[in-house]
Structures are given as structure tokens and as C-alpha cells.
Amino acid sequence: MTKNVILTALGFILLAVGAVGVALPVLPTTPFVLLAAICFSAGNKKLAAWLEKNRVFGPYIENYRAGTGIDLRLKIASIVFVWLGLTVSMLIVQTLWVVLLLVAVGIAVTIHLLMIKTKR
């Protein structure tokens, strides 16, 4: 397999995970979309251009490049929904290693959200 094929396939996988993150507040969308954009830009320029112009995913890339950040209310709501979703999952699963993994994911997502510039 060539490098371009591998990067393009990886880009699609990352984009799929990012797409799931649009619907599930537990999973961050932006990092996966940005990683997909990097893979596409190195592996397939047409897909990179398509992703940047896409009405769903394009704004994630644009906001990141411009450094405009996200609204404070959206940031707070995102953190609340992440922890609500994780808490429900923890109560359902009740397996120690899964609970610890979910806590680690929650902390990482919260840190990521807090590090994003806040629009004023």
C-alpha cells in the first residue's frame, strides 16, 4: 500500500469518529476532524479541499485556523453534557477499569474544551 492510500484511509476513519462526536457529546469532534484534515492534506488534496468546504466539518477547521474559539455558553454546555453522559455510562457499566477509562476521557475532553479560546 502506498503512503497516500494509508493516509486517506486513516483520514476517513478519523472523520467517521469525528462524525460520531457531532452526535455524542462524550466524544470530541474537533481533534478528529483536524487529524482527518491533516491526513487528507498529505494523502489526497481533493479530499482535503472537500473537507475544508464541507458545511458540517469545514467550520471546525476554519475556527481552529482562525483561532476564533467557541462561545462560553457552548463551552459550559459541552462540559456539562460530557460529564452527564459519562456519569450515566459509568452507572450502567459499573466495571472499575471502564469507569476509570471514562473518567480519563472526561478529564481529557474537559481540559481540551477549557484550552480552546472562548469567544467574548
C-alpha positions in Angstrom: 0.0 0.0 0.0 1.2 3.5 -0.7 1.5 6.2 1.8 -1.3 8.2 0.2 -3.7 5.3 0.4 -2.9 4.7 4.1 -3.3 8.4 4.9 -6.5 8.7 3.0 -7.9 5.6 4.8 -6.8 6.9 8.1 -8.4 10.3 7.3 -11.8 8.6 6.6 -11.5 6.6 9.9 -10.8 9.8 11.8 -13.5 11.7 10.1 -16.0 8.9 10.9 -15.0 9.1 14.6 -15.4 12.9 14.4 -18.9 12.5 12.8 -19.9 10.3 15.7 -18.6 13.1 18.0 -21.1 15.5 16.4 -24.0 13.5 17.8 -22.3 12.2 21.0 -21.1 14.9 23.5 -18.8 12.3 25.1 -16.6 12.2 22.0 -14.8 15.4 20.9 -15.3 16.3 17.2 -12.7 18.9 16.6 -9.5 16.9 17.2 -10.6 14.1 14.9 -11.7 16.4 12.2 -8.4 18.3 12.4 -6.4 15.0 12.3 -8.5 13.9 9.3 -7.7 17.2 7.6 -4.0 16.6 8.2 -4.2 13.1 6.8 -6.2 14.2 3.7 -3.9 17.2 3.1 -0.9 14.8 3.0 -2.7 11.9 1.2 -5.4 13.4 -1.0 -5.6 17.1 -1.8 -9.1 16.8 -3.3 -10.5 15.3 -0.2 -8.7 17.9 1.9 -10.4 20.7 -0.2 -13.7 18.9 0.1 -13.4 18.7 3.9 -12.5 22.3 4.3 -15.6 23.3 2.2 -17.9 20.9 3.9 -20.8 22.6 5.6 -20.6 20.3 8.7 -16.9 19.9 9.2 -15.5 22.9 7.4 -16.3 25.3 10.3 -14.3 23.2 12.7 -11.2 23.6 10.6 -11.9 27.3 9.9 -12.4 28.2 13.5 -9.3 26.3 14.5 -7.2 28.1 11.9 -8.6 31.5 12.7 -8.3 30.9 16.4 -11.8 32.4 17.0 -12.7 29.9 19.7 -16.2 28.9 21.0 -18.9 30.7 22.9 -18.7 30.5 26.7 -22.3 29.1 26.9 -21.5 26.3 24.4 -18.3 25.5 26.3 -20.1 25.2 29.6 -22.9 23.1 28.0 -20.4 20.8 26.3 -18.6 20.1 29.6 -21.9 19.5 31.4 -23.2 17.1 28.7 -19.9 15.3 28.6 -20.0 14.6 32.3 -23.7 13.8 32.3 -23.2 11.3 29.5 -20.1 9.8 31.2 -21.9 9.5 34.5 -24.8 7.7 33.0 -22.4 5.4 31.2 -20.5 4.7 34.5 -23.6 3.9 36.4 -24.7 1.5 33.7 -21.4 -0.3 33.2 -20.1 -0.4 36.8 -16.8 -2.0 35.8 -13.8 -0.4 37.5 -11.5 -0.3 34.5 -14.3 1.1 32.3 -15.2 3.7 34.9 -11.5 4.8 35.2 -11.3 5.0 31.4 -14.4 7.1 31.2 -13.1 9.4 33.9 -9.8 9.8 32.0 -11.7 10.5 28.8 -13.9 13.1 30.6 -10.8 14.8 32.1 -9.1 14.9 28.7 -12.2 16.3 26.9 -12.7 18.9 29.7 -9.1 20.0 29.5 -9.3 20.2 25.7 -12.5 22.3 25.9 -11.1 24.6 28.5 -7.9 25.2 26.4 -10.0 26.3 23.4 -10.2 30.1 23.2 -13.5 31.5 24.5 -15.4 33.9 22.3 -16.5 37.1 24.1 
